[in-house]
C-alpha cells in the first residue's frame, strides 16, 4: 500500500466516491470525524458499505478506524462492522504492543462469531498520538501476527503535549514531532512491519505534500495517509518505485542469487552486502515484482 485515504464512516456518499479515488486503502473512520451522537449511524453505514464493496472485483483495501481502547466504544465499533469483513482495523492512540495484542484478541473472538477466516483481519496502529505511545514504540515486535504497520500522527500528540503548534514557520514539523516520526520508523523496523507517514493537513498545498512524501520515502516510510482524495495521486507517484530503482534492485537480487554463499557482491564498481539485498527485496515487493 502506498496511499491510505481517510473517509468519514457516516457518509455513504463520500465512501462510494472514495472507491474511485485511486487510493490503495480506505481508512473508514468511526473516530475523530464522527460526532459522538452519530457513532451508531456511522457503524451501520460502514457495515453496509463493507458488505457491498467487499464483493467488487477491483477495490482498495478496506480498513476501519475504531475508537480507542480507553473510550469504551471499541467493542461496539467492532460488533457493528466486523460482520462486513473489513481487511483490517486501524487502532488510534495505541500504546505499544500490549494494545495491539488486546485488539487482536477482540478480533479473534469476532472472526469466530461472524464466520471469518481466523487471523484475516490485520491491524494498523497509530502509535504516537500521546506521549505514552511514543515511549512504547519499541514494544510492538512480536505483539501480534495481525500487525501490518505502524503509523504516526502529530495532531493528537500536540494536544497531549499542550503545544501551540506542531509545525514551525517554515512549514516543517518541530523537534518533538520529528522525534516521534523517527521513533515510529525505528519501531516499525524493529517489529518487521510497514512504516506509514502521517497526514499532510494542508490538502491544497500539493508541492508541500510532494516534498514531505519524498522525505518520507527517502528515510524508509513506504506509504502515507491522506485526508483528501486530491492528495492520492501525489502520494501514489511518490511511493511507486521508479523503473530505475526496480532495475537496480533486480540486479542486486540476481547477483546474490548467482553467488548464494557470498556475503558481499560487486555491482557497477560498488560493493554491496546483505542489508542491500534485504532493501532490494523489499523494494521489489512494493513494486509487485516478486
The 8 nearest C-alpha neighbors of each residue, nearest first, counted from 0:
[[1, 23, 2, 222, 24, 3, 221, 285],
 [0, 2, 222, 238, 235, 23, 223, 221],
 [3, 1, 22, 23, 223, 222, 224, 234],
 [4, 2, 224, 24, 25, 225, 22, 23],
 [5, 3, 225, 25, 26, 224, 226, 22],
 [4, 6, 26, 226, 27, 25, 225, 28],
 [5, 7, 27, 28, 26, 8, 14, 4],
 [8, 6, 28, 9, 32, 10, 27, 33],
 [7, 9, 28, 41, 27, 45, 29, 10],
 [8, 10, 41, 7, 44, 40, 11, 33],
 [11, 9, 12, 13, 8, 7, 14, 44],
 [10, 12, 14, 13, 15, 44, 9, 48],
 [13, 11, 15, 10, 14, 16, 17, 9],
 [12, 14, 16, 10, 11, 15, 17, 6],
 [15, 13, 11, 17, 16, 12, 10, 6],
 [14, 16, 12, 17, 13, 18, 11, 19],
 [15, 17, 13, 18, 14, 19, 12, 20],
 [18, 16, 20, 14, 19, 15, 13, 228],
 [19, 17, 16, 15, 20, 14, 58, 59],
 [18, 20, 17, 21, 16, 15, 22, 58],
 [21, 19, 17, 22, 18, 228, 231, 16],
 [20, 22, 19, 23, 231, 232, 18, 59],
 [23, 21, 2, 24, 20, 231, 3, 4],
 [22, 24, 59, 2, 0, 3, 1, 60],
 [25, 23, 60, 3, 59, 22, 61, 4],
 [24, 26, 4, 61, 3, 27, 5, 62],
 [27, 25, 5, 62, 63, 4, 28, 6],
 [28, 26, 63, 6, 8, 25, 64, 7],
 [27, 29, 64, 7, 8, 30, 6, 63],
 [28, 30, 65, 8, 64, 33, 66, 41],
 [29, 31, 66, 28, 33, 32, 65, 64],
 [30, 32, 33, 29, 28, 34, 66, 7],
 [31, 33, 7, 30, 28, 34, 29, 8],
 [34, 32, 31, 30, 29, 37, 38, 35],
 [33, 35, 37, 36, 38, 32, 31, 30],
 [36, 34, 37, 38, 33, 39, 30, 31],
 [35, 37, 34, 38, 39, 33, 40, 41],
 [36, 38, 34, 40, 35, 39, 41, 33],
 [39, 37, 41, 40, 35, 36, 42, 33],
 [40, 38, 42, 41, 37, 43, 36, 79],
 [39, 41, 43, 37, 42, 38, 44, 9],
 [40, 42, 9, 38, 8, 44, 43, 39],
 [43, 41, 45, 39, 79, 40, 44, 46],
 [42, 44, 40, 46, 41, 45, 47, 39],
 [45, 43, 41, 47, 46, 42, 9, 40],
 [44, 46, 48, 42, 8, 43, 47, 41],
 [47, 45, 80, 49, 43, 83, 48, 44],
 [48, 46, 50, 44, 45, 49, 43, 51],
 [47, 49, 45, 51, 46, 50, 52, 44],
 [50, 48, 83, 52, 46, 51, 47, 53],
 [49, 51, 83, 47, 48, 53, 52, 46],
 [52, 50, 48, 49, 53, 54, 47, 55],
 [51, 53, 49, 54, 55, 50, 48, 58],
 [54, 52, 51, 55, 49, 50, 84, 58],
 [53, 55, 52, 51, 56, 50, 49, 58],
 [54, 56, 52, 57, 53, 58, 51, 59],
 [55, 57, 54, 58, 53, 52, 59, 51],
 [58, 56, 55, 59, 54, 52, 53, 18],
 [57, 59, 55, 56, 60, 18, 52, 53],
 [60, 58, 24, 23, 61, 22, 25, 18],
 [59, 61, 24, 86, 25, 23, 62, 58],
 [60, 62, 25, 86, 85, 24, 59, 26],
 [63, 61, 87, 26, 88, 86, 85, 25],
 [62, 64, 27, 88, 26, 89, 28, 65],
 [65, 63, 89, 28, 29, 88, 27, 90],
 [66, 64, 29, 30, 76, 73, 63, 90],
 [65, 67, 30, 73, 72, 29, 70, 68],
 [68, 66, 91, 69, 70, 92, 73, 90],
 [67, 69, 70, 73, 71, 66, 72, 98],
 [68, 70, 67, 71, 72, 73, 66, 92],
 [71, 69, 72, 67, 68, 66, 73, 74],
 [70, 72, 69, 73, 68, 74, 67, 66],
 [73, 71, 70, 75, 74, 66, 76, 67],
 [74, 72, 76, 66, 75, 68, 71, 65],
 [75, 73, 77, 76, 72, 78, 71, 105],
 [74, 76, 78, 72, 77, 73, 79, 71],
 [75, 77, 73, 79, 74, 78, 65, 72],
 [78, 76, 74, 79, 80, 81, 75, 73],
 [79, 77, 75, 76, 80, 81, 74, 109],
 [78, 80, 76, 77, 42, 75, 81, 43],
 [81, 79, 46, 77, 82, 83, 78, 42],
 [82, 80, 83, 84, 77, 78, 79, 85],
 [81, 83, 84, 80, 113, 46, 79, 78],
 [84, 82, 50, 49, 81, 46, 80, 85],
 [83, 85, 81, 82, 86, 115, 49, 80],
 [86, 84, 87, 61, 62, 83, 81, 49],
 [87, 85, 61, 120, 62, 60, 121, 84],
 [86, 88, 121, 62, 120, 85, 122, 63],
 [87, 89, 63, 122, 62, 64, 121, 90],
 [90, 88, 64, 123, 63, 124, 122, 91],
 [89, 91, 124, 125, 93, 64, 123, 88],
 [92, 90, 125, 93, 67, 124, 89, 66],
 [93, 91, 128, 125, 126, 67, 94, 129],
 [92, 94, 126, 91, 125, 98, 95, 124],
 [95, 93, 132, 98, 135, 131, 92, 126],
 [96, 94, 135, 138, 97, 136, 139, 98],
 [95, 97, 139, 142, 99, 138, 98, 100],
 [96, 98, 100, 99, 95, 101, 142, 94],
 [97, 99, 101, 96, 100, 94, 95, 93],
 [98, 100, 96, 102, 101, 97, 103, 143],
 [99, 101, 103, 97, 98, 143, 102, 142],
 [102, 100, 98, 104, 103, 99, 97, 105],
 [101, 103, 105, 99, 104, 100, 98, 106],
 [102, 104, 100, 106, 101, 105, 99, 107],
 [105, 103, 107, 101, 102, 106, 100, 108],
 [104, 106, 102, 108, 103, 107, 109, 101],
 [105, 107, 103, 109, 104, 108, 110, 102],
 [106, 108, 104, 110, 105, 109, 103, 111],
 [109, 107, 111, 105, 106, 110, 112, 104],
 [108, 110, 112, 106, 111, 107, 113, 105],
 [109, 111, 115, 107, 113, 112, 108, 114],
 [110, 112, 114, 109, 108, 113, 115, 107],
 [113, 111, 109, 110, 114, 108, 115, 82],
 [114, 112, 110, 111, 115, 82, 109, 81],
 [113, 115, 111, 112, 110, 116, 109, 82],
 [116, 114, 110, 113, 117, 111, 84, 119],
 [115, 117, 119, 118, 110, 114, 111, 120],
 [116, 118, 119, 110, 115, 107, 111, 120],
 [117, 119, 120, 116, 145, 107, 121, 110],
 [118, 120, 116, 117, 121, 86, 115, 145],
 [121, 119, 87, 86, 118, 145, 85, 122],
 [120, 122, 87, 145, 146, 119, 88, 147],
 [123, 121, 146, 88, 145, 87, 147, 89],
 [122, 124, 89, 148, 147, 149, 146, 90],
 [125, 123, 90, 149, 126, 89, 93, 150],
 [126, 124, 150, 91, 151, 93, 149, 92],
 [125, 127, 93, 132, 151, 124, 92, 128],
 [128, 126, 133, 132, 151, 129, 152, 125],
 [129, 127, 156, 155, 92, 152, 126, 132],
 [128, 130, 156, 132, 127, 131, 159, 92],
 [129, 131, 133, 132, 134, 127, 156, 159],
 [132, 130, 134, 133, 129, 94, 135, 127],
 [131, 133, 94, 127, 135, 130, 129, 134],
 [132, 134, 127, 130, 135, 131, 136, 179],
 [133, 135, 131, 132, 136, 130, 137, 95],
 [136, 134, 95, 132, 133, 137, 138, 94],
 [137, 135, 186, 133, 138, 95, 134, 132],
 [136, 138, 186, 135, 139, 140, 189, 95],
 [137, 139, 96, 95, 136, 135, 140, 142],
 [140, 138, 96, 142, 95, 190, 137, 141],
 [141, 139, 190, 142, 138, 189, 96, 137],
 [140, 142, 143, 139, 190, 144, 96, 138],
 [141, 143, 96, 139, 140, 100, 99, 97],
 [144, 142, 145, 100, 146, 141, 99, 103],
 [145, 143, 146, 142, 141, 118, 147, 121],
 [144, 146, 121, 143, 122, 147, 118, 120],
 [145, 147, 122, 144, 143, 121, 148, 123],
 [148, 146, 192, 123, 122, 145, 193, 121],
 [149, 147, 193, 192, 123, 194, 146, 124],
 [150, 148, 124, 194, 187, 123, 125, 195],
 [151, 149, 195, 125, 196, 194, 126, 124],
 [150, 152, 127, 125, 197, 126, 196, 180],
 [151, 153, 197, 154, 127, 128, 150, 156],
 [152, 154, 156, 155, 157, 176, 128, 165],
 [153, 155, 156, 157, 152, 158, 128, 165],
 [156, 154, 128, 158, 157, 153, 159, 129],
 [157, 155, 128, 129, 159, 153, 158, 154],
 [156, 158, 160, 162, 154, 159, 155, 153],
 [159, 157, 161, 155, 156, 160, 162, 154],
 [158, 160, 156, 157, 161, 129, 155, 130],
 [161, 159, 157, 158, 162, 156, 130, 129],
 [160, 162, 158, 159, 157, 163, 156, 164],
 [163, 161, 157, 160, 164, 158, 165, 159],
 [162, 164, 161, 165, 157, 158, 160, 166],
 [165, 163, 162, 166, 157, 167, 173, 161],
 [164, 166, 172, 173, 157, 153, 167, 176],
 [167, 165, 172, 171, 173, 170, 164, 168],
 [166, 168, 169, 170, 171, 173, 172, 165],
 [167, 169, 170, 166, 171, 172, 173, 164],
 [168, 170, 167, 171, 166, 172, 173, 207],
 [171, 169, 168, 167, 166, 172, 207, 173],
 [172, 170, 166, 169, 167, 173, 168, 165],
 [173, 171, 166, 165, 176, 177, 167, 174],
 [172, 174, 166, 176, 165, 167, 175, 177],
 [173, 175, 177, 176, 178, 172, 179, 165],
 [176, 174, 178, 177, 173, 179, 172, 165],
 [177, 175, 179, 178, 174, 173, 172, 153],
 [176, 178, 180, 174, 179, 175, 172, 181],
 [177, 179, 181, 175, 176, 180, 174, 182],
 [180, 178, 176, 182, 177, 181, 183, 133],
 [181, 179, 177, 183, 178, 182, 176, 151],
 [180, 182, 184, 178, 183, 179, 177, 185],
 [181, 183, 185, 179, 184, 180, 186, 178],
 [184, 182, 186, 180, 181, 185, 187, 179],
 [183, 185, 181, 187, 182, 186, 194, 188],
 [186, 184, 182, 188, 183, 187, 189, 181],
 [187, 185, 183, 189, 137, 136, 188, 184],
 [188, 186, 190, 192, 184, 189, 194, 185],
 [187, 189, 191, 185, 190, 186, 184, 192],
 [188, 190, 186, 187, 191, 140, 185, 137],
 [191, 189, 140, 187, 188, 192, 139, 186],
 [190, 192, 188, 189, 187, 193, 140, 147],
 [193, 191, 148, 187, 147, 190, 188, 194],
 [192, 194, 148, 187, 147, 195, 149, 221],
 [193, 195, 220, 149, 187, 184, 148, 150],
 [196, 194, 150, 222, 223, 220, 149, 221],
 [195, 197, 223, 150, 222, 151, 220, 224],
 [198, 196, 152, 151, 224, 223, 150, 199],
 [199, 197, 224, 225, 200, 226, 223, 196],
 [200, 198, 201, 208, 197, 202, 225, 226],
 [199, 201, 202, 198, 226, 225, 203, 227],
 [202, 200, 203, 204, 199, 208, 205, 207],
 [201, 203, 204, 200, 227, 230, 199, 205],
 [204, 202, 201, 205, 229, 230, 200, 206],
 [205, 203, 207, 206, 202, 201, 208, 209],
 [204, 206, 208, 207, 203, 209, 202, 230],
 [207, 205, 209, 208, 204, 210, 211, 203],
 [206, 208, 210, 205, 204, 209, 211, 170],
 [207, 209, 205, 211, 206, 210, 212, 199],
 [210, 208, 212, 206, 211, 207, 205, 233],
 [209, 211, 207, 213, 212, 208, 206, 214],
 [210, 212, 214, 208, 213, 209, 215, 207],
 [213, 211, 209, 215, 210, 214, 237, 216],
 [214, 212, 210, 216, 211, 215, 217, 209],
 [213, 215, 217, 211, 212, 216, 218, 210],
 [214, 216, 212, 220, 218, 217, 213, 211],
 [217, 215, 220, 213, 219, 218, 214, 212],
 [218, 216, 214, 215, 219, 213, 220, 212],
 [217, 219, 215, 216, 220, 214, 184, 213],
 [220, 218, 216, 217, 221, 215, 184, 194],
 [219, 221, 194, 216, 215, 195, 222, 218],
 [220, 222, 194, 195, 216, 219, 1, 238],
 [223, 221, 1, 195, 2, 220, 196, 0],
 [224, 222, 196, 195, 2, 197, 1, 3],
 [223, 225, 3, 198, 197, 4, 2, 196],
 [226, 224, 4, 198, 227, 3, 5, 230],
 [225, 227, 5, 4, 198, 224, 228, 200],
 [228, 226, 229, 230, 225, 202, 4, 231],
 [229, 227, 230, 231, 20, 226, 4, 17],
 [228, 230, 227, 231, 232, 202, 233, 20],
 [231, 229, 228, 233, 227, 232, 225, 234],
 [230, 232, 234, 228, 233, 229, 22, 235],
 [233, 231, 235, 234, 230, 236, 229, 21],
 [234, 232, 236, 231, 235, 230, 209, 237],
 [233, 235, 237, 231, 232, 236, 2, 238],
 [236, 234, 232, 238, 237, 233, 1, 239],
 [235, 237, 233, 239, 234, 238, 232, 240],
 [236, 238, 234, 235, 239, 212, 233, 213],
 [239, 237, 235, 236, 1, 240, 234, 222],
 [238, 240, 236, 237, 235, 241, 286, 1],
 [241, 239, 244, 286, 238, 245, 242, 282],
 [242, 240, 244, 243, 245, 239, 246, 286],
 [243, 241, 245, 244, 246, 240, 247, 239],
 [242, 244, 246, 241, 245, 247, 240, 248],
 [243, 245, 241, 247, 242, 246, 240, 248],
 [246, 244, 242, 248, 243, 247, 249, 241],
 [247, 245, 249, 243, 248, 244, 242, 250],
 [248, 246, 250, 244, 249, 245, 243, 251],
 [247, 249, 279, 245, 251, 250, 246, 244],
 [250, 248, 246, 252, 251, 247, 253, 245],
 [249, 251, 253, 247, 248, 252, 254, 246],
 [252, 250, 248, 254, 249, 253, 276, 247],
 [253, 251, 249, 255, 254, 250, 276, 256],
 [252, 254, 256, 250, 251, 255, 249, 257],
 [255, 253, 251, 257, 256, 252, 250, 258],
 [254, 256, 258, 257, 252, 253, 259, 251],
 [257, 255, 253, 259, 258, 254, 252, 251],
 [256, 258, 254, 255, 259, 253, 252, 260],
 [257, 259, 255, 256, 261, 260, 254, 264],
 [260, 258, 256, 255, 261, 257, 262, 254],
 [261, 259, 258, 262, 255, 256, 257, 263],
 [262, 260, 263, 258, 259, 264, 255, 272],
 [261, 263, 272, 273, 260, 264, 255, 259],
 [262, 264, 272, 271, 261, 270, 273, 265],
 [265, 263, 271, 270, 272, 266, 254, 261],
 [264, 266, 270, 269, 271, 268, 267, 263],
 [267, 265, 269, 268, 270, 264, 271, 251],
 [268, 266, 269, 265, 270, 250, 264, 271],
 [267, 269, 266, 265, 270, 271, 264, 263],
 [270, 268, 266, 265, 267, 271, 264, 272],
 [269, 271, 265, 264, 263, 266, 268, 272],
 [270, 272, 264, 263, 275, 265, 269, 273],
 [273, 271, 263, 275, 274, 262, 264, 270],
 [272, 274, 276, 275, 262, 277, 263, 271],
 [275, 273, 277, 276, 272, 278, 271, 279],
 [276, 274, 278, 273, 277, 272, 271, 279],
 [277, 275, 273, 279, 274, 278, 252, 280],
 [276, 278, 274, 280, 279, 275, 281, 273],
 [277, 279, 275, 281, 276, 280, 274, 282],
 [280, 278, 248, 276, 282, 277, 281, 275],
 [279, 281, 277, 283, 282, 278, 276, 284],
 [282, 280, 284, 278, 283, 279, 277, 285],
 [281, 283, 279, 285, 284, 280, 286, 278],
 [284, 282, 286, 288, 280, 285, 281, 289],
 [283, 285, 281, 287, 286, 282, 289, 288],
 [286, 284, 282, 283, 287, 281, 240, 0],
 [285, 287, 283, 284, 288, 240, 282, 239],
 [288, 286, 284, 285, 289, 283, 282, 281],
 [287, 289, 283, 286, 284, 285, 245, 282],
 [288, 284, 287, 283, 280, 286, 285, 281]]
